[in-house]
């Protein structure tokens, strides 16, 4: 993490950093509790001068993002959803989310519009074709996570 943050802090034109925190709830005795883990992450971000909205902490584990918000509300948080069938309002109204990261096959335009009204960005994973990029842009998603960053960059430039 420190190596990544060092590289990031040295950049001149910083993009938003999505920092995914993994957790394994099945561990009987995890190496760190969630509050300890989040404190270490926030300390590291502070050490490298990465404050505020330049870094969004994301996770599949809602406990991780809740704890992050509790410890430092200046860092936006985002939830990664996998095969979500619940109305998104049920999720976002409970958490202080800035971002939802959703699986490509489980997003519908009505959800995107609803989240835009609530000022919550939507990023989609894993999107690897120009056809998908065009479709998702037409829906209004703000970001796409891809295995083909150079190809996506070329697509964005030629538009």
C-alpha positions in Angstrom: 0.0 0.0 0.0 2.8 2.4 0.9 4.5 1.8 -2.5 1.2 2.6 -4.3 0.5 5.7 -2.3 4.1 6.9 -2.8 3.7 6.6 -6.6 0.3 8.2 -6.5 1.4 11.1 -4.3 4.3 11.8 -6.8 1.9 12.3 -9.7 1.2 15.8 -10.9 -2.3 15.4 -12.4 -3.9 13.1 -9.8 -7.0 11.2 -10.8 -9.3 9.8 -8.1 -7.8 6.8 -6.4 -10.2 3.9 -5.7 -8.7 2.0 -2.8 -10.3 -1.4 -2.4 -10.1 -2.9 1.1 -10.5 -6.7 1.1 -11.8 -8.6 4.0 -12.3 -12.2 4.9 -15.2 -12.5 7.3 -14.7 -16.3 7.4 -11.4 -16.0 9.3 -11.8 -17.1 12.9 -9.0 -14.8 14.1 -8.3 -12.2 11.5 -4.8 -10.6 11.5 -6.4 -7.2 12.4 -9.9 -6.2 13.4 -11.7 -4.0 10.9 -11.2 -0.8 13.1 -7.5 -1.6 13.4 -7.2 -2.2 9.6 -9.0 1.0 8.8 -6.9 3.0 11.2 -3.8 1.8 9.5 -5.1 2.6 6.1 -6.2 6.1 7.2 -2.8 6.7 8.8 -1.0 5.6 5.6 -3.2 8.0 3.5 -2.4 10.8 5.9 1.3 10.0 5.8 1.3 10.4 2.0 -0.9 13.5 2.1 -3.8 11.9 0.4 -6.8 13.5 2.1 -10.4 14.3 1.1 -12.0 13.4 -2.2 -8.8 12.3 -4.0 -9.3 8.8 -2.5 -12.5 6.8 -2.3 -12.3 3.8 0.0 -14.3 0.9 -1.5 -15.1 -2.6 -0.4 -17.6 -5.5 -0.8 -17.8 -5.5 3.0 -20.2 -2.8 4.2 -18.6 -3.0 7.7 -15.3 -1.8 6.2 -16.8 1.3 4.5 -18.9 2.1 7.6 -15.8 2.0 9.8 -13.9 4.1 7.3 -16.6 6.8 7.4 -16.8 6.6 11.2 -13.0 7.1 11.5 -12.7 9.8 8.8 -15.8 11.2 7.0 -13.5 13.3 4.7 -12.6 10.2 2.7 -15.6 9.3 0.5 -16.7 5.6 0.6 -18.1 3.3 -2.0 -19.7 -0.1 -1.9 -19.0 -2.8 -4.4 -22.1 -4.8 -5.3 -22.1 -8.3 -6.7 -25.4 -9.6 -8.2 -27.5 -7.1 -6.3 -31.3 -7.7 -6.4 -32.3 -5.2 -3.7 -33.5 -1.7 -4.5 -30.4 0.5 -4.4 -32.1 3.1 -2.3 -32.3 0.5 0.6 -28.5 0.3 0.5 -27.5 3.9 -0.1 -29.9 5.5 2.3 -28.3 3.5 5.1 -24.7 4.3 4.2 -23.0 7.6 3.4 -21.9 6.5 0.0 -20.3 8.6 -2.7 -19.9 5.7 -5.1 -21.4 2.3 -6.1 -19.3 -0.1 -8.0 -21.6 -2.6 -9.7 -21.2 -5.7 -11.9 -21.8 -5.1 -15.6 -24.6 -7.7 -16.0 -26.6 -6.4 -13.1 -27.1 -2.7 -13.9 -30.2 -1.2 -15.3 -30.8 2.4 -16.5 -33.4 3.1 -13.8 -30.9 2.4 -11.1 -28.3 4.7 -12.7 -30.8 7.5 -12.9 -31.9 7.0 -9.3 -28.3 7.1 -8.1 -27.6 10.2 -10.2 -30.5 11.9 -8.5 -29.0 11.0 -5.1 -25.6 12.4 -6.3 -24.0 8.9 -6.1 -21.6 8.0 -8.9 -21.8 4.5 -10.5 -18.8 2.6 -11.8 -19.2 -0.7 -13.6 -16.9 -3.7 -13.5 -15.5 -5.5 -15.7 -16.2 -3.8 -19.0 -13.9 -4.8 -21.9 -15.6 -4.0 -25.2 -16.3 -0.8 -27.1 -20.0 -2.0 -27.4 -20.3 -2.1 -23.6 -18.5 1.2 -23.2 -20.9 2.9 -25.5 -23.9 1.3 -23.9 -22.8 2.2 -20.4 -22.0 5.8 -21.3 -25.5 6.2 -22.8 -26.9 5.0 -19.5 -24.9 7.7 -17.7 -22.4 5.7 -15.6 -19.4 7.8 -14.5 -16.7 5.2 -14.5 -15.8 1.8 -16.0 -13.3 -0.7 -14.6 -11.6 -2.7 -17.4 -9.0 -5.3 -18.1 -8.1 -3.3 -21.2 -7.1 0.2 -20.0 -5.0 1.1 -23.1 -7.9 0.2 -25.4 -10.4 2.1 -23.3 -8.1 5.1 -23.3 -7.9 5.0 -27.1 -11.7 4.7 -27.3 -12.1 7.8 -25.0 -9.5 9.8 -27.0 -11.1 9.1 -30.4 -14.6 10.1 -29.3 
